[in-house]
Amino acid sequence: MNFKPQQWKKKKNSKQRISLLKTKRSCINEYGKYALKAIEPGKLSMINIEVIRRFIMSKTKRKSKIWSRIIPDTHMTKKPAEVRMGRGKGAIDHWFAKVKSGQIIFEINMNQSNILDKLLKAIDQKIPFKTKFVKIK
């Protein structure tokens, strides 16, 4: 799936720091029984989001419904290798989403609760920050 914005009319942004504050929005389950919640702040690229989504679908054998609660709307620019200084900012290289601590990344609706521990350990290796599973009450 292609999560990046279809049209981008804004200028290329400068690099910004990720906030260390906890999020006040998107910290409550709205759709599924389980949620993957970020404990630490970080960045998730468009490729990482798709890898995690496909991994969850394959481990639950396509019997679960997944909702992605983050959108990669921030871009990163990069100049080609061996280019001299100057001549403006480089082209857009990839898109990523800023994730605050306490923010829900994915919501999952499935009936198999015995898979959650194995799923969390495997997802922790694919995400560059700590996460945990939260069950809706």
Secondary structure, DSSP 8 states (H G I E B T S, - for coil): ---S-S---S----------SB-SSS-S-SS-SEEEEESS-EEEEHHHHHHHHHHHHHHTTT-SEEEE-----EEEEE--TT--S-SS--EEEEEEEEE-BT-EEEEEE-S-GGGHHHHHHHHHHHSSS-EEEEE--
